[in-house]
Amino acid sequence: MNILILKQLFNDKQQNLFDEQALLKQHEDSLRKRRGHIQQLKAVKQDRVTIYGCYTLAILKEIEKQAYRFKQIPIEPVGKHTCLIDIKWAIAVEQGLGNLLTGYLSSSREDERVLLEILS
């Protein structure tokens, strides 16, 4: 009778192990999906920034790193803050604003000097 009890305990433990392994696999899959989603979001953010120039991301990181030097953080590429309601105006807006879309805005001369140091 002891052997039957031991076999049953073994089978129960083995089933618990299988259940736990299945649960672990589900959690690992969920984690993998979430990490993939985070990477996609980072890529989208980077793509939205790099359309203003290949160095834009590095410039924004440097502005963030040197934020303490600014009275007010510059407004990053102006184009990032523009939104067309109707795509038919895209060429006109781009022609009219030209390089302003890739430019930065600073709130004071002092901030402008710091920004120019970063940009140079």
C-alpha positions as CSV (number, residue, x, y, z in Angstrom):
1,M,0.0,0.0,0.0
2,N,2.9,2.4,0.7
3,I,4.1,1.8,-2.9
4,L,0.7,2.8,-4.3
5,I,0.7,6.0,-2.2
6,L,4.2,6.8,-3.3
7,K,3.3,6.2,-7.0
8,Q,0.3,8.5,-6.6
9,L,2.4,11.2,-4.9
10,F,5.0,10.9,-7.7
11,N,2.3,11.2,-10.4
12,D,0.8,14.2,-8.6
13,K,4.2,15.9,-8.4
14,Q,5.0,15.1,-12.0
15,Q,1.6,16.6,-13.1
16,N,2.3,19.7,-11.0
17,L,5.7,20.0,-12.6
18,F,4.1,19.8,-16.1
19,D,1.5,22.3,-15.1
20,E,4.2,24.7,-13.8
21,Q,6.3,24.3,-16.9
22,A,3.3,25.1,-19.1
23,L,2.6,28.2,-17.0
24,L,6.2,29.2,-17.2
25,K,6.2,28.9,-21.0
26,Q,3.0,31.1,-21.2
27,H,4.7,33.7,-19.1
28,E,7.9,33.6,-21.2
29,D,5.8,33.9,-24.4
30,S,4.0,36.9,-22.9
31,L,7.2,38.5,-21.9
32,R,8.7,37.9,-25.4
33,K,5.7,39.5,-27.0
34,R,5.8,42.5,-24.7
35,R,9.6,43.0,-25.3
36,G,8.9,42.9,-29.0
37,H,6.2,45.5,-28.7
38,I,8.5,47.7,-26.7
39,Q,11.1,47.4,-29.5
40,Q,8.5,48.3,-32.1
41,L,7.5,51.4,-30.2
42,K,11.1,52.5,-29.9
43,A,11.6,51.9,-33.6
44,V,8.5,54.0,-34.4
45,K,9.7,56.8,-32.2
46,Q,13.1,56.8,-33.7
47,D,11.7,56.8,-37.3
48,R,9.5,59.8,-36.4
49,V,12.6,61.6,-35.3
50,T,15.1,60.6,-38.0
51,I,13.0,61.9,-40.8
52,Y,14.3,65.3,-39.7
53,G,17.9,64.3,-40.3
54,C,20.2,61.4,-39.5
55,Y,21.7,63.2,-36.5
56,T,18.4,64.3,-35.0
57,L,18.2,61.5,-32.5
58,A,21.8,62.1,-31.3
59,I,21.0,65.9,-31.0
60,L,17.9,65.2,-28.9
61,K,19.8,62.9,-26.6
62,E,22.5,65.5,-26.2
63,I,19.9,68.2,-25.4
64,E,18.4,65.9,-22.8
65,K,21.8,65.2,-21.3
66,Q,22.6,68.9,-21.1
67,A,19.1,70.0,-20.0
68,Y,20.5,71.6,-16.9
69,R,22.2,74.2,-19.0
70,F,18.9,75.5,-20.5
71,K,16.5,77.8,-18.8
72,Q,13.9,76.2,-21.0
73,I,14.4,73.1,-23.1
74,P,14.4,74.0,-26.8
75,I,11.5,72.8,-28.9
76,E,12.9,70.0,-31.0
77,P,12.4,69.9,-34.7
78,V,9.5,72.2,-35.5
79,G,8.2,69.7,-38.0
80,K,7.6,67.2,-35.2
81,H,5.0,69.6,-33.8
82,T,3.1,70.2,-37.1
83,C,0.3,68.1,-38.3
84,L,-1.4,68.3,-41.6
85,I,-5.2,68.0,-41.6
86,D,-5.3,67.5,-45.3
87,I,-2.4,65.9,-47.2
88,K,-3.1,68.0,-50.3
89,W,-1.2,70.8,-48.5
90,A,1.9,68.8,-47.8
91,I,4.0,70.1,-50.7
92,A,2.9,73.7,-50.1
93,V,3.7,73.6,-46.4
94,E,7.0,71.9,-47.0
95,Q,7.9,74.5,-49.7
96,G,6.7,77.4,-47.5
97,L,8.4,76.3,-44.3
98,G,11.4,74.7,-45.9
99,N,14.3,74.2,-43.4
100,L,12.2,75.5,-40.6
101,L,10.6,72.1,-40.2
102,T,14.0,70.6,-39.2
103,G,14.9,73.6,-37.1
104,Y,14.8,74.1,-33.3
105,L,13.3,76.9,-31.3
106,S,14.9,78.3,-28.2
107,S,13.3,80.7,-25.7
108,S,16.3,83.0,-25.1
109,R,19.6,84.0,-26.5
110,E,21.4,82.1,-23.7
111,D,19.5,78.9,-24.6
112,E,20.2,79.6,-28.3
113,R,24.0,79.7,-27.5
114,V,23.8,76.4,-25.7
115,L,21.8,74.9,-28.5
116,L,24.3,76.1,-31.1
117,E,27.1,74.5,-29.1
118,I,25.3,71.2,-29.2
119,L,24.5,71.5,-32.9
120,S,28.1,72.3,-33.8
